[in-house]
Amino acid sequence: MLEVFHRLGTTGEGVERFGMVALDVPPQADLLKIRELLEHGETKEWWHWEEGCVTAAWEATARP
């Protein structure tokens, strides 16, 4: 799963034992596609995600 996010410009690591992943999303990454993928996965109940330390550019990708 991480490979898909890495192709969009993120870095991160997974803790398989706990089924957790932490992603680092730099400003130059494809923010819109990353958000779309996160939301799609949540809709399909593949995962739940949370945000932390977000930028205005990331917030601008949120749907109204």
C-alpha positions, 0 to 999 in steps of 0.5 A: 500500500505504501508504494502507491502513496510514495509514487505520489510524492510521500514518504512514510513507514508502516507498522504492520504489527499494529496495522498502522501507517504514518505518511509524510506529505511534503508540499511538492507532493500531489496533494489532491491525488493523495487526498482523493486516494485517502478518501477513496480508501476510507469510503471502501472501508480499507482504512481510517485516516487522520490529519496532523500538522496540516498546511493551508495547501493541504486544507485547500484540497478538502471538499466543501 
